[in-house]
């Protein structure tokens, strides 16, 4: 199933006009753009997001205005439009309707977003072709957003970038490994206007890579991992301030493989408070809890629907890691095993 091209064209033209108006009166135009988004991209989750944004943006001193200005200064309009519409309309609005329409018709729950680990440096890992296969099947189920955690050597990620560009109706959030991007890779990234590329804060190569992303106006953000031994850096030691020099508008924090549920819950509460009472010019998300929260709202369900495909093919849900089944099952069969209807 595909989004309506006419509706998307109308949204595209309206967003383009609003982005041009921001140069004349930034604060007023940003509020106007938020109001316009609410009109076009409807849905349970988006209604709550727009309520929060409209409330926060009533304060002309809100750090979110700085975050939006940084985004507009460092990113092409085409990149902002394509990624934003793919998430706001294709995924949360159109995709959400498809997911709800399939409720009761499929023997499994459907996540609005799938997390996929890939390590292009390892032959046995989920690779770019596997990612493309998952995305093609996912679109048919209303899944248009994919969070990609890329490991290994950055030099091996070229085919992954090509896969993003080959699926222009989907939105990708790609957490990149440490390493200096080549000029050839930057050219590939320039074509991925549907992708938010995330760099790990504090890594030696990140500042240089982000500088190159700004020069070519490609969409970027920052991420950090946390666990039982490192969460205090955020909650007690102001780790967030270390993100300020990059001027990134989006931050994602992801749990490490040994992170306990108690620590994950603690980080979730911390991130929510930081987002609703902003102190810094970026919008922050916690990977697992925010994906599940959005899923609950979209599906109008009390279930916590979450699917993470590890690079060895095993499946991580909210509660369990299941056996490897990537090479023998379709996405629908994987969902039947991992997220069956109760």
FENKA-V143606 format. One line per field, one symbol per residue. phi: phi as a letter, one per 40 degrees, with the letter a starting at -180 (. if undefined). psi: psi as a letter, one per 20 degrees, with the letter a starting at -180 (. if undefined). burial: # if it has 24 or more other ideal C-beta (glycine too) atoms within 12 Angstrom, else .. A space follows every 50 residues. Layout:
BEGIN
phi: ???
psi: ???
burial: ???
END
This chain:
BEGIN
phi: .bccccdccccdcccdccccccccadccccccccccdcccccidccdccc dccccccccccdcccccccccccbbcdccccccccccccdccccccccdc cccgcbcacbccabcbcabdcbdccdbcccdccccdccdccgcbbbcbbc bgcccccdcccccdccbcccbbbbcccciccccccccccdcccbbbcbbc cgcdccccccdcccdcfccaabaacaadcbcccccbbfddccccccfccb bbbbcccbcccccccccdccccccccbcbbcabbbbdccccccccccccf bccccabbccccgcbbbdbbbbccaccbbcccccccccbccc
psi: pqqohggghggghgggghhhhhhgnggghghhhggghhggnrrgghghgh ggghghihoijpihhgghggghhiqqhhgggggghhggfgfhfghhgggh hipiiqjrqpqhqppppqniiphiqpahggghgggghhhhjjojppopop abphijjghghhgghimiirppoooqrqqpprhghhhghhimijpoppqp piqhigggghhhgggjlqpraqrqqrahiihhhghijlhhhiighhkqip ppppqrijpqhggghghggggghhhimpiqlqpqqpfghhghggggggil qiqnoppoorijirppahhqprrpjhiiqrhhhghhghlqp.
burial: ..#....#..##.##..##..#...#..######.###.##.####..## ..##.##....#######.###.########################### .#.....#############....####.######.############## ##.#.########################.#...##.############# #.#..##.##.###.#.##########..##.##....##..#..##### #####...#...##.###.##..##..#.####################. #.################...#...#....##.##.###...
END
